[in-house]
């Protein structure tokens, strides 16, 4: 709504300036719609990747406790030297 008021005000001051502002507003509006459509198209892929990453992090964190319990990290470090 404020964009419409600005365009009307600019058209009142100078018709060419108002027309230029209207063109810019319409272009930005179309770019916003295209961007939103692209974001929605890729949202499923991003959600799946986020879930996979969350599972990997949880598996890693759960595994640290087991590795420390059985001192598996210490054995690997000693075997490497």
C-alpha positions as CSV (number, residue, x, y, z in Angstrom):
1,X,0.0,0.0,0.0
2,X,2.8,2.5,0.8
3,X,4.3,1.8,-2.6
4,X,1.1,2.7,-4.3
5,X,0.9,6.0,-2.4
6,X,4.5,6.8,-3.3
7,X,3.8,6.1,-7.0
8,X,0.7,8.2,-7.0
9,X,2.5,11.0,-5.2
10,X,5.4,10.9,-7.7
11,X,2.8,10.8,-10.6
12,X,1.2,13.9,-9.1
13,X,4.6,15.7,-9.0
14,X,5.8,14.6,-12.4
15,X,4.0,12.1,-14.6
16,X,7.2,10.7,-16.1
17,X,8.7,10.2,-12.6
18,X,5.5,8.4,-11.6
19,X,5.6,6.2,-14.6
20,X,9.2,5.3,-14.0
21,X,8.4,4.5,-10.3
22,X,5.5,2.3,-11.4
23,X,7.7,0.4,-13.8
24,X,10.3,-0.2,-11.1
25,X,7.7,-1.3,-8.6
26,X,6.2,-3.8,-11.1
27,X,9.6,-5.2,-12.0
28,X,10.5,-5.7,-8.3
29,X,7.1,-7.3,-7.7
30,X,7.6,-9.8,-10.6
31,X,11.2,-10.6,-9.3
32,X,9.8,-11.2,-5.8
33,X,7.1,-13.6,-7.2
34,X,9.7,-15.5,-9.2
35,X,12.1,-15.7,-6.2
36,X,9.2,-17.0,-4.0
37,X,8.4,-19.7,-6.6
38,X,12.0,-20.8,-6.8
39,X,12.2,-21.0,-3.0
40,X,9.1,-23.1,-2.7
41,X,10.3,-25.4,-5.5
42,X,13.5,-26.1,-3.6
43,X,12.1,-26.2,-0.1
44,X,11.5,-30.0,-0.1
45,X,15.2,-30.6,-1.1
46,X,16.4,-28.3,1.7
47,X,14.2,-29.9,4.2
48,X,15.5,-33.4,3.3
49,X,19.1,-32.2,3.5
50,X,18.5,-30.6,6.9
51,X,16.9,-33.8,8.2
52,X,19.8,-35.9,6.9
53,X,22.3,-33.5,8.5
54,X,20.4,-33.6,11.8
55,X,20.5,-37.4,11.8
56,X,24.2,-37.4,11.1
57,X,25.0,-35.0,13.9
58,X,22.9,-36.9,16.4
59,X,24.5,-40.2,15.4
60,X,27.9,-38.6,15.8
61,X,27.1,-37.1,19.2
62,X,25.6,-40.4,20.4
63,X,28.7,-42.2,19.2
64,X,31.0,-40.0,21.2
65,X,29.6,-41.2,24.4
66,X,30.1,-44.9,23.4
67,X,33.6,-44.2,22.2
68,X,34.5,-42.5,25.5
69,X,32.9,-45.2,27.5
70,X,35.0,-48.0,25.9
71,X,38.1,-45.7,25.5
72,X,38.0,-46.2,21.7
73,X,39.4,-42.7,21.1
74,X,42.5,-43.4,23.2
75,X,43.2,-46.7,21.5
76,X,43.1,-45.0,18.1
77,X,45.5,-42.3,19.2
78,X,48.0,-44.7,20.7
79,X,47.8,-46.9,17.5
80,X,48.5,-43.9,15.3
81,X,51.8,-43.1,17.2
